[in-house]
Amino acid sequence: MSDTPTTGRGGDESADAAHDDWPRGVAETSVWPVLGAVGVGGVYVGVAALALSTGHDAVLPAWPGAGVFAAGVAVLVAAAGGWLYDAFVRRYPARGPDRAAALSLRTAMVLFLATEVATFGAGFAYYLYVRAGPWPPGPIPDLLGPLVFANTLVLLASSGTLHLAQGALRAGDRGRFLRRLALTVLLGAGFLAGQAYEYYEFVVAEGYALDAGSFASAFYGLTGLHGLHVALGVLLLGMVLARGWLLDHYASDRTTSVDTVSMYWHFVDAVWLVLVATVYVGASLPLA
């Protein structure tokens, strides 16, 4: 499948649907990346402000950070939605299969995931630094409860249903593809609900908040970062589901969007397994 845009106005192959509202000759200009950068900036500023609002030495109230964070997420989601719609959805019926473009998109996803390895690697490096010190650094909650195992099973099941959905699409069975994809979205949402409940148990019931110590900052930083990636994955899977269900997109020879989103989802699932092994299990075991 090629979900890539085709030739734009005037036969300029560099122009695409994402740039049709710009004057001729400015085809490479798009407002969506700029808005996306603003959204990402808002998210980081909001997180920083929230960090400054926690603990006994807080210098800010909680509401400014929460507001900036929520606004940043909203702008980021809107920018991503507009960018993806203009670039991939609006002209889908006019395009045909393009193996070169499909390979290009898959390669781009691999490169993006490589940057994600670096992002998570920084978080794991901080955790390992904390773990190598005096242990435990303070009271920590019981991490190996039934909820973490249930969440792990849910996420692994979602990878399985997504793989089956891909197989059904390649076999030309769109009905099974859509049903299995819908189940994948539900499983992803279920994982997020389980993660939110775990946070509630730790923060509200046990009083183990972000300011509880160095391990708490590592734990919430890594699990929160992973949770944001799962939420993005659920959003992307939902967009693929909406395109398939409402717009009748995708066929056995047009699977690029499904394949690239699947690569992202399986990566996020793999990160969770590493996170469980190193943080949940690793923090619960004494060093030799």
Residue pairs with C-beta under 8 A, 6 or more apart in sequence:
1 97
1 102
1 250
1 251
1 253
1 254
1 255
1 256
1 257
1 258
1 259
2 95
2 96
2 97
2 98
2 99
2 101
2 102
2 254
2 256
3 88
3 92
3 95
3 101
3 105
3 254
3 256
3 257
4 16
4 87
4 88
4 95
4 98
4 101
4 102
4 104
4 105
4 256
5 16
5 17
5 18
5 87
5 88
5 91
5 95
6 16
6 91
6 94
6 95
7 13
7 15
8 14
8 15
8 16
8 17
8 19
8 20
8 27
9 15
9 20
9 24
9 27
10 24
12 27
14 27
14 28
15 27
16 27
16 86
16 87
17 86
17 87
17 90
17 91
18 30
18 32
18 83
18 86
18 87
19 26
19 27
19 28
19 29
19 30
20 86
22 29
22 30
30 83
30 86
32 79
32 80
32 82
32 83
32 86
33 79
33 83
35 75
35 78
35 79
35 82
36 75
36 76
36 79
36 80
36 83
38 72
38 75
38 79
39 72
39 73
39 74
39 75
39 76
39 77
39 78
39 79
40 72
40 76
41 72
42 68
42 69
42 71
42 72
42 73
42 75
42 76
43 69
43 72
43 73
43 76
44 72
45 68
45 69
45 72
46 65
46 66
46 67
46 68
46 69
46 70
46 71
46 72
47 65
47 69
48 65
49 60
49 64
49 65
49 68
49 69
50 62
50 65
50 66
50 69
51 65
51 210
52 58
52 59
52 60
52 65
53 59
53 60
53 61
53 62
53 64
53 65
54 62
54 209
54 210
54 211
55 211
56 211
77 235
80 235
81 239
84 239
88 257
89 243
89 247
89 249
92 243
92 247
92 249
97 253
97 254
101 256
102 256
102 259
105 256
105 260
106 256
106 259
106 260
106 263
108 260
109 260
109 263
109 264
110 263
112 264
113 263
113 264
113 267
116 229
116 267
119 225
120 222
120 225
120 226
120 271
123 218
123 221
123 222
123 225
124 222
124 274
124 278
126 218
126 221
127 218
127 219
127 222
127 278
127 279
128 278
130 137
130 214
130 215
130 218
131 215
131 282
131 283
131 287
133 214
135 286
135 287
136 215
136 283
137 213
137 214
137 215
138 212
138 213
138 215
139 208
139 212
140 208
140 215
140 216
140 283
141 201
141 202
141 206
141 208
142 284
143 279
143 280
143 281
143 283
143 284
144 280
144 281
144 284
147 194
147 197
147 198
147 201
148 198
148 276
148 280
150 194
151 191
151 194
151 195
151 198
151 272
152 272
152 273
152 276
154 187
154 190
154 191
154 194
155 187
155 188
155 191
155 230
155 269
155 272
156 269
157 187
158 184
158 187
158 188
158 191
158 265
158 269
159 265
159 266
159 269
161 180
161 181
161 183
161 184
161 187
162 180
162 181
162 184
162 237
162 262
162 265
162 266
163 262
164 176
164 180
165 176
165 177
165 178
165 180
165 181
165 184
165 258
166 177
166 255
166 258
166 259
166 262
168 174
168 175
168 176
168 177
168 180
169 177
169 250
169 251
169 252
169 255
169 258
170 252
170 255
171 252
172 251
172 252
174 244
174 250
174 251
177 244
177 250
178 241
178 244
178 245
181 237
181 240
181 241
181 244
182 241
182 245
184 237
184 265
185 234
185 237
185 238
185 241
188 230
188 233
188 234
188 237
188 265
189 234
191 230
192 227
192 230
192 231
192 234
195 223
195 227
195 230
199 220
202 208
202 209
203 209
208 216
209 216
210 216
210 217
210 220
215 283
218 279
219 279
219 283
222 275
222 279
223 275
223 279
226 268
226 271
226 272
226 275
229 268
229 271
230 268
230 272
233 261
233 264
233 265
233 268
236 261
236 264
236 265
237 261
237 265
240 250
240 257
240 258
240 261
243 249
243 250
243 257
244 250
250 257
250 258
